[in-house]
Amino acid sequence: MESQAADLTEIPILQTLIGAGMGQGPALTLLLAGPALSLPNMLVINSYLGPKKTITYVSLVIVMATITGMAYGALA
């Protein structure tokens, strides 16, 4: 139930940022990477996978979300 409440707050925040001039590509990147890179999420991942795999996971999320946002921004 907690993740649902967090998911519901991201949409109005992004709508406000887009209204203030943020591009759709960066907004998509924030929407994709934000929940995956929250501190509680990273702590849980670290407790299950260990620090080396957590760093790999975080790096991959950052790279893939950035690539996806850039591609979407170029198309939109």
N, C-alpha and C positions, 0 to 999 in steps of 0.2 A: 504494500500500500504506500510506503514511503516513496518509492521510485516513481509511482504514478503522480504524486503531488509535485515532485521535482520536474517531471516531464511537462506538467501542465503550466509551470511557471516560465519555461523557456520560450514558449511561443509569444506571449505578450512582450517579453523583453526583446526578442528578435524583431517583432513588428515595430517596436519603438526605435530600435537601432536602424532598421531599414528606412523608417520614416525620417530619421535624422541624416540619411544619406549613405548608409552602409550598403555596399554592393551585395547582390544576391549570392555570389560565390563565397565571399568571406562569411556571410550569414550561414550558408550551408556547412562550411567548415566548422564553425562554432557549434552548430547543432549536432554534427556528427561526433566531434571530438570532446565536447563538453561533458556529457555524462560518462564517457569511457575514461576520462582523465580526472575525475573528481578524486579528492584525497581519500575519502572512505573506500572508494572502489579500488584505488591503487594499493591501499593498505591490505585489503582482502586478497587481491591478486598476489601481492608480495608474500603474504602468509601461506598461500597455497603453492606458488611456483618458485619462490626465492627471488633474491634481488637481481640476478643476471637475466632471468627470463622476464622479470617485470620491466627492466630497462628496455629489453628487446620489444616487448609488447607496447610500451609507451611510445617508443621510437616509431614503430610501425603504424600506430594509430595516428601520430602526428603527420608522418609522411603521406599516408594514404588519404587522410582527411584533407590535407593541403592540396594534393594532386586532384582529388575529386572536386574541391571547391574551385580550383583554378580552371579546370575543364568546364565545369558548369558555368562559371563566370564568363568564360570565353564564348560559350554557346548562347547564354541568355541575353 
